[in-house]
Amino acid sequence: MSDDVRTFKVAEDDDGIRLDRWFRRHMPDTAFGVIAKWARTGQLRVDGGRATPGDRIEAGQEIRVPPDSDKAPAPKPKKKVELSADETEFVQSMVIEKTKDAFILNKPPGLATQGGTKTTQHLDRLLNGLDEDDKGKPKLVHRLDKDTSGVLLVARSASAAAHFSRAFSGRTAKKVYWAIVTGIPEVAGGEGMIDLPLAKQPGTGGEKMHVDEEEGLPARTRIRVIDRAGTRAAFVELQPLTGRTHQLRAHMAAVGHPIVGDAKYGGADAMLTGGISRKLHLHARRLRIDAPGGKTLDRQADLPDHFAESLDSLGFSARDGDNLPLTPADPGMSLEAKIRRKKNKQKDFKKARKTDRHARGSRGSQRMKRPTRGKGGPKKGPYRGGGKPGGKPKGRGR
């Protein structure tokens, strides 16, 4: 095999997808016939083993792809999707910045990133409106949920797409989200880490995630409380350190503070009264990522109207969030890890107490035979408060 063989690490966002879909996302210029040929000839490998286009891949696996020179004739290019003038104007209005490698967009809430069985209007289709000089439609390299707004990067070439995909999969890109949540997260010093494994919730068709300590995949979210509105709500910053589906929404609901407007994960508990919008209050505020050529892209996306209005209504200021440094200090052990450690300590303590009682019980007969000490009568046993052997010690947990 040539020394120019390419290797890619499967990102968290691509966990569980088919290999051919991975190629559509990250190497869209590679024809399916080429991929099939690589598979037939054993040149397509996943973790060193032969792979087929229909194989499911997992986060962390390594995909090995032949060099660029090894290509088969590509099929005829797809016909360009024609957009209306309003659609073209709409997608162009999202552009925050344009570079030779990427468009940085501010995706509005309610617009799906990619299409599906019942989704015909989506950003991927609208990207045809950013095709300048017939260089081809820009390529998606990461996603936002339909109801999540904010900064989203699309690559202007296949090589740029590969570069940015590596940045996202390697976790060198930094993504900062803002959210308004119900209640006040209890994090020491206002900073913490949510460390709860997530898995697809059975019976939802893969449309919803839940915490699964046994089968879930690792999921970590850094949280910082920016401001509080009494005990009613909090303005928080969230940084996903992994890329599970609906990670931020599932994590906040799991710790008892669902994102305002997130009926899917929080139900009625995710709604605030007093004129606060029922739309999802989750916004990708900032993205910093290394671009080809050694440059760094660092951009912010303005808040949608409903989010900005809710900040004002609750007495929050966007300036407070923007004034925070991008990378906070290490918050140390997560809240959930502390809870688990406490529970484990309690279990160990109870087990030790039980073992100790058995040990003391075996020595009890010897103690009972010891002579009395003056007027005080028999020496008290090894139980708190001098309880009778076999009685319930004081201070036991309920």
SELUMBA-505905 format. One record per residue (C-alpha): residue number from 1; x, y, z. Coordinates in pm, 1 decimal, decimal comma, always signed. Layout:
BEGIN
seq / px / py / pz
NUM / X / Y / Z
...
This chain:
BEGIN
seq / px / py / pz
1 / +0,0 / +0,0 / +0,0
2 / +129,1 / +347,3 / -80,4
3 / +274,8 / +568,6 / +190,0
4 / +9,4 / +822,0 / +90,3
5 / -267,2 / +615,0 / +247,0
6 / -500,1 / +842,2 / +444,1
7 / -635,8 / +771,9 / +791,5
8 / -927,6 / +935,5 / +969,1
9 / -1056,3 / +898,7 / +1322,3
10 / -1433,1 / +858,6 / +1356,9
11 / -1575,5 / +1156,7 / +1544,9
12 / -1836,7 / +1139,1 / +1819,0
13 / -2090,6 / +1299,1 / +1582,8
14 / -2047,4 / +1007,4 / +1341,2
15 / -2091,5 / +731,8 / +1597,7
16 / -2325,2 / +459,0 / +1473,6
17 / -2362,6 / +574,9 / +1112,0
18 / -2292,5 / +363,6 / +804,6
19 / -1952,9 / +389,5 / +643,1
20 / -2096,4 / +507,8 / +312,0
21 / -2273,8 / +790,0 / +494,2
22 / -1943,5 / +887,3 / +654,6
23 / -1799,2 / +927,5 / +305,1
24 / -2094,2 / +1142,8 / +199,1
25 / -2030,3 / +1369,5 / +495,2
26 / -1654,2 / +1396,1 / +487,3
27 / -1543,4 / +1297,6 / +135,7
28 / -1844,8 / +1395,8 / -76,0
29 / -1640,7 / +1405,2 / -397,0
30 / -1561,8 / +1034,5 / -366,2
31 / -1805,6 / +836,9 / -582,0
32 / -1981,2 / +535,2 / -435,5
33 / -1832,9 / +318,3 / -710,4
34 / -1486,0 / +412,3 / -587,8
35 / -1575,7 / +324,9 / -229,4
36 / -1720,6 / -9,7 / -341,1
37 / -1404,4 / -86,5 / -538,5
38 / -1186,5 / -8,3 / -237,8
39 / -1400,1 / -244,0 / -28,7
40 / -1384,4 / -527,8 / -286,2
41 / -1007,1 / -503,1 / -316,7
42 / -947,6 / -480,5 / +57,8
43 / -813,1 / -126,1 / +44,5
44 / -1088,0 / +14,6 / +267,4
45 / -1012,7 / -68,9 / +629,5
46 / -1161,6 / +9,9 / +970,2
47 / -930,2 / -54,0 / +1264,4
48 / -714,9 / -263,6 / +1032,8
49 / -993,3 / -497,2 / +921,3
50 / -1167,6 / -509,4 / +584,1
51 / -1482,5 / -300,5 / +565,5
52 / -1784,9 / -259,8 / +341,1
53 / -1989,0 / +55,2 / +271,1
54 / -2280,3 / -77,1 / +477,1
55 / -2079,3 / -135,9 / +794,9
56 / -2166,7 / +67,3 / +1102,8
57 / -1878,6 / +263,6 / +1250,6
58 / -1810,4 / +374,5 / +1606,6
59 / -1650,8 / +683,1 / +1755,9
60 / -1276,0 / +642,7 / +1795,3
61 / -1233,4 / +387,7 / +1517,3
62 / -973,4 / +452,7 / +1248,5
63 / -1073,5 / +453,0 / +882,4
64 / -798,7 / +383,2 / +630,3
65 / -853,2 / +514,7 / +278,5
66 / -632,9 / +470,1 / -33,3
67 / -443,4 / +770,9 / -172,3
68 / -606,5 / +1031,8 / -394,5
69 / -445,7 / +886,7 / -707,3
70 / -639,0 / +562,1 / -667,2
71 / -967,8 / +665,3 / -825,0
72 / -1225,9 / +504,8 / -1046,4
73 / -1432,0 / +696,5 / -1299,6
74 / -1677,2 / +915,4 / -1112,9
75 / -2045,3 / +916,7 / -1202,3
76 / -2205,3 / +1213,2 / -1368,4
77 / -2245,9 / +1505,4 / -1129,1
78 / -2585,7 / +1558,2 / -977,6
79 / -2801,3 / +1827,8 / -1124,5
80 / -2775,9 / +2149,0 / -927,0
81 / -3080,8 / +2226,5 / -714,2
82 / -3249,8 / +2542,2 / -830,2
83 / -3354,3 / +2776,4 / -551,1
84 / -3605,1 / +3056,6 / -560,1
85 / -3486,8 / +3414,1 / -521,2
86 / -3628,6 / +3421,7 / -168,0
87 / -3446,0 / +3100,7 / -72,7
88 / -3116,8 / +3231,6 / -209,5
89 / -3160,0 / +3558,5 / -23,0
90 / -3249,3 / +3366,3 / +293,2
91 / -2935,3 / +3151,8 / +298,4
92 / -2713,2 / +3443,2 / +202,2
93 / -2854,9 / +3642,6 / +493,5
94 / -2715,3 / +3378,5 / +729,8
95 / -2353,3 / +3443,6 / +629,8
96 / -2146,4 / +3597,5 / +910,6
97 / -1815,7 / +3573,1 / +728,3
98 / -1673,8 / +3425,6 / +410,8
99 / -1316,9 / +3301,5 / +370,3
100 / -1151,6 / +3111,0 / +87,8
101 / -1209,8 / +2789,5 / +284,1
102 / -1544,3 / +2835,2 / +455,4
103 / -1870,2 / +3016,4 / +505,4
104 / -1953,1 / +3089,4 / +868,2
105 / -2329,0 / +3102,9 / +913,5
106 / -2579,0 / +3197,3 / +1182,4
107 / -2841,0 / +2924,2 / +1151,2
108 / -3187,2 / +3034,9 / +1261,9
109 / -3398,0 / +2817,3 / +1493,1
110 / -3648,7 / +2591,5 / +1321,8
111 / -3429,3 / +2510,0 / +1020,9
112 / -3301,1 / +2152,0 / +999,7
113 / -2934,7 / +2112,3 / +909,7
114 / -2995,8 / +1807,3 / +691,1
115 / -3295,0 / +1653,6 / +518,8
116 / -3487,7 / +1343,5 / +613,2
117 / -3793,0 / +1141,7 / +520,1
118 / -4031,6 / +1423,1 / +609,4
119 / -3787,9 / +1713,5 / +589,3
120 / -3762,4 / +1880,8 / +251,6
121 / -3657,4 / +2230,2 / +356,5
122 / -3316,2 / +2217,0 / +519,8
123 / -2984,9 / +2400,1 / +523,7
124 / -2801,1 / +2140,2 / +315,9
125 / -3037,7 / +2208,4 / +26,0
126 / -3016,9 / +2585,8 / +68,5
127 / -2636,5 / +2575,1 / +48,9
128 / -2677,5 / +2567,3 / -327,9
129 / -2745,1 / +2938,4 / -290,2
130 / -2383,9 / +2986,5 / -177,3
131 / -2234,8 / +2816,7 / -483,5
132 / -2021,8 / +3094,4 / -628,6
133 / -1859,6 / +3068,7 / -971,4
134 / -1991,6 / +2712,0 / -1005,0
135 / -1727,2 / +2581,4 / -764,1
136 / -1979,9 / +2346,1 / -610,0
137 / -2213,6 / +2356,5 / -315,6
138 / -2044,0 / +2417,4 / +22,6
139 / -2015,4 / +2107,4 / +239,7
140 / -2147,7 / +2046,0 / +588,5
141 / -1883,4 / +1937,7 / +838,2
142 / -2087,1 / +1955,2 / +1160,1
143 / -2450,3 / +1998,6 / +1258,8
144 / -2691,6 / +2179,8 / +1487,7
145 / -3029,4 / +2049,0 / +1600,0
146 / -3326,5 / +2189,2 / +1412,1
147 / -3439,8 / +2413,6 / +1698,8
148 / -3087,8 / +2515,5 / +1802,1
149 / -2965,3 / +2842,2 / +1656,7
150 / -2618,0 / +2981,6 / +1610,3
151 / -2280,0 / +2959,4 / +1448,7
152 / -2227,9 / +2684,0 / +1192,9
153 / -1935,8 / +2635,3 / +954,0
154 / -1958,4 / +2493,0 / +602,0
155 / -1652,9 / +2414,8 / +390,4
156 / -1606,4 / +2553,7 / +39,4
157 / -1403,3 / +2261,4 / -97,1
158 / -1345,9 / +1892,8 / -37,5
159 / -996,6 / +1955,3 / +98,7
160 / -1125,5 / +2219,8 / +338,6
161 / -1404,6 / +1984,6 / +446,3
162 / -1149,7 / +1714,5 / +528,4
163 / -942,0 / +1964,5 / +727,2
164 / -1234,7 / +2094,6 / +932,4
165 / -1371,0 / +1742,7 / +986,2
166 / -1039,6 / +1642,5 / +1140,7
167 / -1053,4 / +1948,5 / +1365,9
168 / -1399,2 / +1854,8 / +1491,5
169 / -1319,0 / +1485,2 / +1531,3
170 / -991,6 / +1565,7 / +1706,3
171 / -1172,6 / +1798,8 / +1945,1
172 / -940,4 / +2090,2 / +1868,7
173 / -1241,1 / +2300,9 / +1768,6
174 / -1404,1 / +2482,1 / +2059,3
175 / -1780,6 / +2529,5 / +2062,5
176 / -1953,6 / +2755,0 / +2314,1
177 / -2329,3 / +2735,2 / +2362,9
178 / -2556,0 / +2961,5 / +2563,5
179 / -2872,7 / +2835,8 / +2726,9
180 / -3137,7 / +2947,4 / +2970,3
181 / -3230,5 / +2664,7 / +3205,8
182 / -3495,0 / +2622,3 / +3472,4
183 / -3376,3 / +2639,9 / +3831,7
184 / -3018,2 / +2696,9 / +3942,2
185 / -2756,1 / +2426,1 / +3875,0
186 / -2563,7 / +2356,7 / +4194,3
187 / -2203,3 / +2383,4 / +4082,7
188 / -1926,6 / +2493,2 / +4316,9
189 / -1790,1 / +2829,4 / +4214,6
190 / -2037,6 / +2841,5 / +3928,9
191 / -1842,6 / +2588,5 / +3720,5
192 / -1869,1 / +2214,1 / +3682,9
193 / -1868,3 / +1910,9 / +3457,3
194 / -2161,9 / +1690,0 / +3367,0
195 / -2023,1 / +1342,9 / +3308,5
196 / -2311,9 / +1110,8 / +3222,0
197 / -2303,7 / +839,1 / +2952,3
198 / -2580,8 / +864,5 / +2693,7
199 / -2758,9 / +610,4 / +2476,3
200 / -3059,1 / +608,6 / +2246,5
201 / -3375,4 / +570,4 / +2448,6
202 / -3563,0 / +250,2 / +2360,2
203 / -3899,3 / +299,6 / +2197,9
204 / -3819,3 / +639,6 / +2049,0
205 / -3679,5 / +524,2 / +1715,8
206 / -3344,6 / +675,7 / +1803,8
207 / -3502,9 / +1021,4 / +1827,0
208 / -3429,0 / +1071,1 / +2196,1
209 / -3132,2 / +1008,3 / +2424,4
210 / -3120,1 / +911,4 / +2790,3
211 / -2861,5 / +846,4 / +3058,4
212 / -2750,1 / +483,5 / +3053,9
213 / -2476,2 / +394,5 / +3301,4
214 / -2447,3 / +40,5 / +3163,8
215 / -2464,1 / +72,9 / +2784,6
216 / -2424,1 / +446,6 / +2723,9
217 / -2131,6 / +608,9 / +2547,8
218 / -1916,8 / +860,0 / +2739,8
219 / -2057,1 / +1212,8 / +2729,3
220 / -1906,5 / +1515,7 / +2901,3
221 / -2032,7 / +1872,8 / +2912,6
222 / -1862,4 / +2166,3 / +3081,0
223 / -2107,6 / +2407,0 / +3244,9
224 / -2063,9 / +2758,9 / +3379,3
225 / -2339,0 / +2960,9 / +3543,5
226 / -2325,9 / +3312,6 / +3398,6
227 / -2612,7 / +3463,7 / +3598,9
228 / -2917,1 / +3373,1 / +3807,3
229 / -3274,7 / +3500,5 / +3823,6
230 / -3350,9 / +3415,8 / +4185,7
231 / -3428,0 / +3044,9 / +4195,4
232 / -3639,3 / +3060,3 / +3881,6
233 / -3383,8 / +3029,6 / +3601,1
234 / -3016,5 / +3052,2 / +3515,0
235 / -2819,9 / +3180,9 / +3217,8
236 / -2548,4 / +2922,4 / +3149,8
237 / -2260,2 / +2852,8 / +2916,0
238 / -2220,6 / +2495,4 / +2790,4
239 / -1918,6 / +2344,5 / +2617,3
240 / -1963,6 / +1990,8 / +2481,0
241 / -1642,4 / +1793,5 / +2520,5
242 / -1797,8 / +1501,4 / +2334,2
243 / -2049,7 / +1506,9 / +2052,0
244 / -2343,1 / +1282,1 / +2138,9
245 / -2681,3 / +1343,2 / +1980,3
246 / -2883,3 / +1598,0 / +2184,3
247 / -2602,9 / +1588,9 / +2442,3
248 / -2658,1 / +1932,5 / +2595,9
249 / -3034,9 / +1891,6 / +2611,3
250 / -3020,1 / +1540,6 / +2757,7
251 / -2754,8 / +1636,4 / +3012,4
252 / -2936,9 / +1942,8 / +3142,7
253 / -3261,8 / +1749,2 / +3174,9
254 / -3079,5 / +1465,5 / +3352,1
255 / -2942,7 / +1697,0 / +3622,7
256 / -3286,3 / +1846,2 / +3680,8
257 / -3244,6 / +2175,2 / +3494,8
258 / -3391,9 / +2135,2 / +3145,2
259 / -3329,9 / +2401,7 / +2884,5
260 / -3619,0 / +2644,3 / +2865,8
261 / -3851,4 / +2550,2 / +2580,7
262 / -3720,8 / +2193,7 / +2549,8
263 / -4050,6 / +2006,7 / +2569,0
264 / -3888,4 / +1691,4 / +2431,0
265 / -3656,7 / +1645,6 / +2727,4
266 / -3810,5 / +1861,6 / +2997,2
267 / -4183,0 / +1849,2 / +2931,4
268 / -4384,2 / +2103,9 / +3128,0
269 / -4087,6 / +2157,5 / +3362,5
270 / -3900,1 / +2322,9 / +3075,4
271 / -4150,7 / +2605,3 / +3042,5
272 / -4140,3 / +2939,0 / +3224,2
273 / -4435,4 / +3167,1 / +3281,8
274 / -4436,0 / +3544,4 / +3260,2
275 / -4427,4 / +3581,2 / +2885,2
276 / -4107,6 / +3379,8 / +2831,2
277 / -4103,7 / +3220,3 / +2485,3
278 / -4176,0 / +2848,4 / +2462,4
279 / -3911,2 / +2810,7 / +2190,4
280 / -3586,8 / +2628,8 / +2268,0
281 / -3334,3 / +2857,1 / +2439,4
282 / -3014,2 / +2694,5 / +2313,3
283 / -2776,8 / +2895,6 / +2095,3
284 / -2432,8 / +2815,6 / +1952,3
285 / -2272,6 / +3146,3 / +2046,5
286 / -1911,6 / +3095,8 / +1943,8
287 / -1685,7 / +2870,0 / +1738,6
288 / -1308,1 / +2871,0 / +1730,7
289 / -1137,5 / +2635,8 / +1487,1
290 / -805,4 / +2607,5 / +1306,8
291 / -833,7 / +2671,5 / +933,5
292 / -607,3 / +2550,4 / +651,4
293 / -281,6 / +2742,7 / +630,3
294 / -238,0 / +2782,7 / +1004,4
295 / -504,3 / +3049,1 / +1050,2
296 / -766,0 / +3043,2 / +1324,1
297 / -1132,9 / +3125,4 / +1275,0
298 / -1305,2 / +3264,7 / +1584,0
299 / -1657,4 / +3394,9 / +1532,9
300 / -1977,1 / +3467,6 / +1726,1
301 / -2339,9 / +3446,1 / +1617,9
302 / -2602,5 / +3697,1 / +1727,8
303 / -2891,4 / +3570,7 / +1937,4
304 / -3231,7 / +3504,6 / +1781,4
305 / -3506,2 / +3744,2 / +1887,6
306 / -3682,9 / +3511,6 / +2132,0
307 / -3357,6 / +3436,3 / +2318,2
308 / -3255,4 / +3803,1 / +2340,0
309 / -3602,3 / +3901,0 / +2465,1
310 / -3590,8 / +3630,6 / +2733,5
311 / -3251,8 / +3754,6 / +2853,4
312 / -3396,6 / +4102,9 / +2896,4
313 / -3710,3 / +3975,5 / +3070,4
314 / -3505,9 / +3776,1 / +3321,6
315 / -3253,9 / +4053,6 / +3382,1
316 / -2959,8 / +3880,3 / +3213,1
317 / -2694,3 / +4047,3 / +2999,6
318 / -2522,3 / +3895,0 / +2697,0
319 / -2214,4 / +4097,4 / +2787,9
320 / -2166,2 / +3886,5 / +3102,1
321 / -2140,0 / +3574,6 / +2888,5
322 / -1906,1 / +3729,3 / +2634,7
323 / -1672,3 / +3849,2 / +2910,3
324 / -1593,7 / +3494,6 / +3021,2
325 / -1261,6 / +3350,1 / +2898,2
326 / -1301,7 / +3081,6 / +2634,3
327 / -1131,0 / +2804,8 / +2826,7
328 / -1220,9 / +2799,2 / +3195,8
329 / -1012,3 / +2641,4 / +3466,4
330 / -1045,9 / +2267,5 / +3510,3
331 / -1358,9 / +2223,3 / +3723,3
332 / -1223,8 / +1899,5 / +3862,6
333 / -1453,6 / +1611,7 / +3946,3
334 / -1800,3 / +1641,5 / +3797,6
335 / -2115,6 / +1672,4 / +4005,1
336 / -2229,5 / +1328,8 / +3898,2
337 / -1890,3 / +1177,0 / +3975,5
338 / -1903,8 / +1331,8 / +4323,1
339 / -2252,0 / +1189,4 / +4378,2
340 / -2141,9 / +845,4 / +4260,0
341 / -1832,1 / +863,4 / +4479,8
342 / -2045,6 / +962,0 / +4778,9
343 / -2285,8 / +673,1 / +4715,0
344 / -1996,2 / +430,7 / +4678,6
345 / -1847,2 / +557,0 / +5003,8
346 / -2181,7 / +506,7 / +5175,5
347 / -2201,8 / +152,0 / +5039,8
348 / -1844,5 / +81,8 / +5149,6
349 / -1917,1 / +232,9 / +5491,1
350 / -2228,1 / +18,9 / +5540,0
351 / -2039,9 / -289,3 / +5426,0
352 / -1754,6 / -212,5 / +5664,2
353 / -1998,2 / -153,8 / +5950,3
354 / -2167,5 / -485,7 / +5879,8
355 / -1835,0 / -667,7 / +5868,8
356 / -1725,7 / -490,3 / +6186,3
357 / -2046,0 / -590,5 / +6367,6
358 / -1992,5 / -954,1 / +6273,0
359 / -1635,3 / -935,2 / +6394,4
360 / -1738,9 / -771,2 / +6718,5
361 / -2017,5 / -1021,5 / +6761,6
362 / -1767,3 / -1306,3 / +6748,6
363 / -1573,4 / -1137,8 / +7028,8
364 / -1886,9 / -1049,6 / +7226,0
365 / -1892,6 / -1362,5 / +7442,1
366 / -1537,7 / -1293,9 / +7558,3
367 / -1625,8 / -935,1 / +7648,3
368 / -1939,3 / -1040,7 / +7835,5
369 / -1728,1 / -1274,7 / +8050,4
370 / -1494,7 / -996,2 / +8159,7
371 / -1531,1 / -887,0 / +8522,2
372 / -1735,6 / -577,4 / +8602,2
373 / -1568,9 / -245,9 / +8674,7
374 / -1670,2 / -121,4 / +9015,7
375 / -2011,7 / +37,3 / +9050,1
376 / -2045,9 / +104,9 / +8683,3
377 / -2157,4 / -247,5 / +8611,1
378 / -2056,4 / -436,1 / +8297,0
379 / -1840,0 / -255,2 / +8045,7
380 / -2042,5 / -107,6 / +7761,5
381 / -2036,5 / -284,2 / +7427,2
382 / -1887,7 / -143,1 / +7104,8
383 / -2210,1 / +29,4 / +6992,6
384 / -2279,9 / +401,1 / +6985,1
385 / -2467,3 / +515,0 / +7289,0
386 / -2398,7 / +180,4 / +7460,9
387 / -2681,2 / -3,0 / +7285,0
388 / -2740,5 / -368,5 / +7348,1
389 / -2558,5 / -620,2 / +7131,2
390 / -2777,5 / -685,8 / +6831,5
391 / -2973,8 / -364,1 / +6878,2
392 / -2993,7 / -88,5 / +6620,6
393 / -2701,6 / +153,3 / +6664,5
394 / -2784,2 / +519,5 / +6689,1
395 / -2703,6 / +735,3 / +6394,0
396 / -2784,5 / +471,4 / +6136,3
397 / -2890,0 / +592,2 / +5794,7
398 / -3257,3 / +574,4 / +5713,0
